[in-house]
């Protein structure tokens, strides 16, 4: 089920206590790999589009030397010195690229035993709005194996995270953006972020709601709909579609009001929410998938460890997790 505009709310309510996501301070992590290089290029492009500050970070993993003879500590100093020098070469490449585009950029090298924890804490202390991180894909890019660093950052960061894989370059950056929504506050924020990016990039925006079987039988009652709860299996299903359409209408209306080229789609009776999102992303040839972190009770929750991590693991393109 898909289509264009329809009657509904003029625009979705903004989540209480939360502003529209603005990526004004971006942190990208590098490690010299092909995947982190692509992530860095995406981060530089985003910083230029969003007029953001950019920090390029490498974390040197510390080596325990508690049981090493004192005379050997010089080897550790040499190790850290060599690692930092190598890191600065990777970092300066992208700092220079950013500065050539008149982006305020700086290089950061830190040492820690837990790379993911260090990235998350540094981002929190310095109030970054977005972390961009590369990760490893499996052959054919059909599946993505989240490494311990990527999964740790996605799971524990208190800001949005963009996970970039080493995929072939798109026809242009984020030409088509797919955002998955479910009516929750966090999904609304994901839609706001996706709309803002679509406006900045001149992208086509596809708004998707997935009704997975059999999750729709537990759709909660929404008093604002002005109707009693459904009483049968078929009514449950029709009610779920009606509620989904109500969520979509406001988002589509808001996007069109901002001059964004937008379409909507409802995928029905798919085996899982993750499969519905990732299959739609592939069918639509999306360059970016945007998801929230939590959904409504009664819908499949967009939680790290379920839908969000599943989408990151199986999507063919970068995934932005919005908080």
Secondary structure, DSSP 8 states (H G I E B T S, - for coil): -EES--SS-SS----TT-------EEEEE--SSHHHHHHHHHHHHHHHHHT-EEEEEEEEE----TTS-GGGHHHHHHHHHHHHHHHHHHHHHHHHHHHHTT--EEEEEEEES-HHHHHHHHHHHTT-SEEEEEEEE-GGGSSEE--HHHHHHHHH-SSEEEEEE-----SSTTSEEEEE--SSHHHHHHHHHHHHHHHHHT-EEEEEEEEETTGGGG----GGG-S----SHHHHHHHHHHHHHHHHHHHHHHHHHTT-EEEEEEEEEES-HHHHHHHHHHHTT-SEEEEES---TTS----TTTHHHHHHHH-SSEEEEE-
